[in-house]
């Protein structure tokens, strides 16, 4: 895990090697990017508000979510730009623009 800037970069290999340790070592606030082996950001993590340390059950849930995500069909994922475009369109419709 690199922390040479404000944004923490976590590699997929870091998560595969020690997901629980990586998750527990995240600061209470700030952002972290999960990056592929090629350096592409594939996910962002952010803490909305500082809270108590994660429980063992919460860590287990997070680990299970990562395991489930690895089994998902990437063709079903929506592109980030398409998603943002849909949000903008929905907002414009809601605001009557």
MDAnalysis code that builds the backbone (N, CA, C; Angstrom):
import MDAnalysis as mda
import numpy as np

u = mda.Universe.empty(291, n_residues=97, atom_resindex=np.repeat(np.arange(97), 3), trajectory=True)
u.add_TopologyAttr("name", ["N", "CA", "C"] * 97)
u.add_TopologyAttr("resid", np.arange(1, 98))
u.add_TopologyAttr("resname", ["UNK", "UNK", "UNK", "UNK", "UNK", "UNK", "UNK", "UNK", "UNK", "UNK", "UNK", "UNK", "UNK", "UNK", "UNK", "UNK", "UNK", "UNK", "UNK", "UNK", "UNK", "UNK", "UNK", "UNK", "UNK", "UNK", "UNK", "UNK", "UNK", "UNK", "UNK", "UNK", "UNK", "UNK", "UNK", "UNK", "UNK", "UNK", "UNK", "UNK", "UNK", "UNK", "UNK", "UNK", "UNK", "UNK", "UNK", "UNK", "UNK", "UNK", "UNK", "UNK", "UNK", "UNK", "UNK", "UNK", "UNK", "UNK", "UNK", "UNK", "UNK", "UNK", "UNK", "UNK", "UNK", "UNK", "UNK", "UNK", "UNK", "UNK", "UNK", "UNK", "UNK", "UNK", "UNK", "UNK", "UNK", "UNK", "UNK", "UNK", "UNK", "UNK", "UNK", "UNK", "UNK", "UNK", "UNK", "UNK", "UNK", "UNK", "UNK", "UNK", "UNK", "UNK", "UNK", "UNK", "UNK"])
u.atoms.positions = np.array([
    [0.858, -1.174, 0.000],
    [0.000, 0.000, 0.000],
    [0.899, 1.230, 0.000],
    [0.622, 2.179, -0.908],
    [1.406, 3.408, -0.970],
    [0.630, 4.540, -0.333],
    [1.361, 5.399, 0.383],
    [0.722, 6.572, 0.991],
    [1.559, 7.809, 0.747],
    [2.203, 7.913, -0.435],
    [3.100, 9.031, -0.686],
    [2.361, 10.329, -0.983],
    [1.063, 10.331, -1.072],
    [0.256, 11.529, -1.257],
    [-0.968, 11.390, -0.355],
    [-1.861, 12.366, -0.424],
    [-3.061, 12.285, 0.412],
    [-3.923, 11.088, 0.036],
    [-3.952, 10.760, -1.253],
    [-4.736, 9.620, -1.713],
    [-3.934, 8.340, -1.508],
    [-4.504, 7.409, -0.802],
    [-3.849, 6.128, -0.556],
    [-4.164, 5.208, -1.725],
    [-3.147, 4.544, -2.255],
    [-3.358, 3.590, -3.338],
    [-3.184, 2.186, -2.797],
    [-4.185, 1.369, -3.040],
    [-4.173, -0.025, -2.606],
    [-4.223, -0.873, -3.870],
    [-3.305, -1.788, -4.009],
    [-3.334, -2.648, -5.182],
    [-4.228, -3.855, -4.926],
    [-4.671, -4.448, -6.005],
    [-5.461, -5.668, -5.889],
    [-4.621, -6.734, -5.191],
    [-3.315, -6.765, -5.498],
    [-2.420, -7.735, -4.858],
    [-2.368, -7.513, -3.348],
    [-2.370, -6.244, -2.904],
    [-2.407, -5.945, -1.468],
    [-3.644, -6.577, -0.836],
    [-4.786, -6.401, -1.495],
    [-6.037, -6.936, -0.958],
    [-6.036, -8.459, -0.948],
    [-5.490, -9.052, -1.996],
    [-5.446, -10.507, -2.056],
    [-4.516, -11.063, -0.984],
    [-3.439, -10.356, -0.713],
    [-2.463, -10.828, 0.269],
    [-2.976, -10.689, 1.694],
    [-3.636, -9.567, 2.006],
    [-4.063, -9.326, 3.381],
    [-5.192, -8.299, 3.414],
    [-6.371, -8.706, 2.941],
    [-7.494, -7.767, 2.876],
    [-7.831, -7.196, 4.248],
    [-7.855, -8.049, 5.258],
    [-8.203, -7.576, 6.595],
    [-7.193, -6.550, 7.097],
    [-5.911, -6.825, 6.913],
    [-4.878, -5.890, 7.358],
    [-4.960, -4.570, 6.628],
    [-5.207, -4.620, 5.322],
    [-5.326, -3.393, 4.527],
    [-6.517, -2.578, 4.999],
    [-7.646, -3.235, 5.163],
    [-8.856, -2.527, 5.593],
    [-8.669, -1.920, 6.977],
    [-8.076, -2.676, 7.884],
    [-7.865, -2.160, 9.246],
    [-6.856, -1.012, 9.291],
    [-5.947, -0.953, 8.318],
    [-4.920, 0.088, 8.340],
    [-5.366, 1.396, 7.692],
    [-6.548, 1.404, 7.105],
    [-7.025, 2.631, 6.476],
    [-7.273, 3.699, 7.537],
    [-6.943, 4.945, 7.233],
    [-7.197, 6.013, 8.205],
    [-8.691, 6.237, 8.378],
    [-9.047, 6.873, 9.459],
    [-10.459, 7.109, 9.758],
    [-11.106, 8.049, 8.749],
    [-10.330, 8.897, 8.125],
    [-10.888, 9.802, 7.123],
    [-9.941, 9.844, 5.933],
    [-10.459, 10.295, 4.833],
    [-9.654, 10.384, 3.625],
    [-10.151, 9.442, 2.564],
    [-9.382, 9.344, 1.496],
    [-9.764, 8.509, 0.374],
    [-8.685, 7.486, 0.093],
    [-9.095, 6.387, -0.497],
    [-8.161, 5.366, -0.947],
    [-8.626, 4.895, -2.313],
    [-7.670, 4.638, -3.183],
    [-7.980, 4.130, -4.516],
    [-7.486, 2.702, -4.611],
    [-8.309, 1.829, -5.158],
    [-7.870, 0.470, -5.455],
    [-7.411, 0.500, -6.904],
    [-6.165, 0.088, -7.125],
    [-5.587, 0.155, -8.466],
    [-5.241, -1.235, -8.977],
    [-5.369, -1.390, -10.290],
    [-5.034, -2.659, -10.929],
    [-3.524, -2.773, -11.040],
    [-3.061, -3.920, -11.515],
    [-1.618, -4.112, -11.668],
    [-1.027, -3.155, -12.702],
    [-1.869, -2.637, -13.604],
    [-1.390, -1.677, -14.602],
    [-1.417, -0.241, -14.086],
    [-1.929, -0.052, -12.855],
    [-1.980, 1.286, -12.262],
    [-3.291, 2.015, -12.479],
    [-4.257, 1.372, -13.148],
    [-5.549, 1.986, -13.404],
    [-6.402, 1.942, -12.139],
    [-7.015, 3.074, -11.798],
    [-7.907, 3.122, -10.639],
    [-9.177, 2.371, -11.000],
    [-9.497, 1.339, -10.212],
    [-10.687, 0.541, -10.497],
    [-11.780, 0.741, -9.451],
    [-11.437, 1.369, -8.334],
    [-12.444, 1.655, -7.307],
    [-11.893, 2.706, -6.364],
    [-12.806, 3.447, -5.765],
    [-12.442, 4.446, -4.764],
    [-13.147, 4.100, -3.467],
    [-12.438, 4.269, -2.382],
    [-13.002, 4.085, -1.053],
    [-12.894, 5.412, -0.321],
    [-13.928, 5.767, 0.398],
    [-13.886, 6.999, 1.190],
    [-14.672, 6.783, 2.468],
    [-14.175, 7.336, 3.529],
    [-14.870, 7.280, 4.801],
    [-15.704, 8.542, 4.919],
    [-16.985, 8.376, 5.139],
    [-17.869, 9.533, 5.235],
    [-17.646, 10.298, 6.536],
    [-17.416, 9.578, 7.594],
    [-17.206, 10.211, 8.888],
    [-16.396, 9.261, 9.760],
    [-15.555, 9.828, 10.606],
    [-14.798, 8.948, 11.497],
    [-15.750, 8.127, 12.357],
    [-15.344, 6.922, 12.625],
    [-16.179, 6.060, 13.446],
    [-15.309, 5.120, 14.259],
    [-15.943, 4.248, 14.981],
    [-15.183, 3.292, 15.796],
    [-14.445, 2.295, 14.895],
    [-13.437, 1.635, 15.433],
    [-12.715, 0.638, 14.640],
    [-13.667, -0.451, 14.150],
    [-13.322, -1.050, 13.020],
    [-14.149, -2.122, 12.467],
    [-14.142, -3.337, 13.382],
    [-15.290, -3.963, 13.468],
    [-15.381, -5.209, 14.229],
    [-14.952, -6.366, 13.325],
    [-14.701, -7.509, 13.923],
    [-14.333, -8.689, 13.145],
    [-15.456, -9.048, 12.169],
    [-16.704, -8.875, 12.573],
    [-17.839, -9.170, 11.704],
    [-17.876, -8.227, 10.502],
    [-17.598, -6.946, 10.736],
    [-17.588, -5.984, 9.644],
    [-16.472, -6.306, 8.651],
    [-15.317, -6.664, 9.166],
    [-14.198, -7.033, 8.291],
    [-14.574, -8.259, 7.469],
    [-15.234, -9.220, 8.095],
    [-15.670, -10.423, 7.381],
    [-16.657, -10.068, 6.278],
    [-17.570, -9.150, 6.542],
    [-18.533, -8.710, 5.531],
    [-17.829, -8.043, 4.351],
    [-16.849, -7.214, 4.653],
    [-16.099, -6.535, 3.593],
    [-15.342, -7.556, 2.755],
    [-14.701, -8.496, 3.416],
    [-13.972, -9.540, 2.689],
    [-14.923, -10.338, 1.798],
    [-16.105, -10.637, 2.303],
    [-17.085, -11.380, 1.511],
    [-17.541, -10.556, 0.312],
    [-17.709, -9.252, 0.508],
    [-18.110, -8.383, -0.599],
    [-17.052, -8.392, -1.701],
    [-15.773, -8.370, -1.316],
    [-14.706, -8.443, -2.315],
    [-14.744, -9.790, -3.032],
    [-14.945, -10.854, -2.296],
    [-15.006, -12.189, -2.897],
    [-16.180, -12.277, -3.868],
    [-17.330, -11.739, -3.466],
    [-18.497, -11.746, -4.343],
    [-18.250, -10.918, -5.598],
    [-17.588, -9.772, -5.444],
    [-17.309, -8.902, -6.589],
    [-16.403, -9.589, -7.605],
    [-15.476, -10.403, -7.118],
    [-14.587, -11.111, -8.039],
    [-15.348, -12.112, -8.897],
    [-16.512, -12.551, -8.445],
    [-17.310, -13.527, -9.181],
    [-18.311, -12.869, -10.128],
    [-18.460, -11.551, -10.046],
    [-19.435, -10.848, -10.879],
    [-19.008, -10.844, -12.342],
    [-19.984, -10.691, -13.200],
    [-19.738, -10.594, -14.636],
    [-19.478, -9.122, -14.972],
    [-18.243, -8.777, -15.337],
    [-17.926, -7.371, -15.624],
    [-18.768, -6.777, -16.753],
    [-19.310, -7.607, -17.633],
    [-20.119, -7.073, -18.732],
    [-21.420, -6.461, -18.210],
    [-21.800, -6.800, -16.981],
    [-23.019, -6.242, -16.395],
    [-22.769, -4.911, -15.693],
    [-21.500, -4.542, -15.525],
    [-21.174, -3.289, -14.845],
    [-21.491, -2.108, -15.744],
    [-21.870, -1.011, -15.145],
    [-22.123, 0.204, -15.902],
    [-20.856, 1.058, -15.904],
    [-20.565, 1.639, -17.036],
    [-19.413, 2.518, -17.170],
    [-19.622, 3.764, -16.307],
    [-18.567, 4.231, -15.663],
    [-18.663, 5.392, -14.773],
    [-19.206, 6.615, -15.510],
    [-18.694, 6.879, -16.708],
    [-19.158, 8.051, -17.466],
    [-20.640, 7.924, -17.817],
    [-21.070, 6.723, -18.203],
    [-22.486, 6.507, -18.497],
    [-23.334, 6.723, -17.248],
    [-22.851, 6.221, -16.117],
    [-23.572, 6.384, -14.864],
    [-23.722, 7.866, -14.517],
    [-22.635, 8.627, -14.643],
    [-22.688, 10.055, -14.318],
    [-23.618, 10.786, -15.287],
    [-23.599, 10.388, -16.551],
    [-24.488, 10.995, -17.543],
    [-25.954, 10.722, -17.162],
    [-26.253, 9.489, -16.744],
    [-27.614, 9.151, -16.318],
    [-28.030, 9.969, -15.095],
    [-27.113, 10.144, -14.146],
    [-27.425, 10.972, -12.975],
    [-27.739, 12.402, -13.377],
    [-26.931, 12.958, -14.291],
    [-27.159, 14.322, -14.764],
    [-28.520, 14.450, -15.453],
    [-28.847, 13.455, -16.295],
    [-30.128, 13.483, -16.994],
    [-31.286, 13.397, -16.009],
    [-31.166, 12.511, -15.032],
    [-32.219, 12.386, -14.017],
    [-32.390, 13.685, -13.235],
    [-31.271, 14.323, -12.919],
    [-31.334, 15.583, -12.172],
    [-31.999, 16.671, -13.004],
    [-31.658, 16.744, -14.297],
    [-32.271, 17.734, -15.171],
    [-33.777, 17.496, -15.287],
    [-34.186, 16.243, -15.418],
    [-35.606, 15.924, -15.499],
    [-36.320, 16.325, -14.208],
    [-35.682, 16.029, -13.087],
    [-36.282, 16.341, -11.793],
    [-36.418, 17.852, -11.597],
    [-35.414, 18.605, -12.072],
    [-35.431, 20.054, -11.919],
    [-36.261, 20.750, -13.014],
    [-36.778, 19.962, -13.965],
    [-37.620, 20.533, -15.018],
    [-36.845, 21.253, -16.102],
    [-35.558, 20.970, -16.222],
    [-34.750, 21.655, -17.259],
    [-34.855, 20.958, -18.584],
])
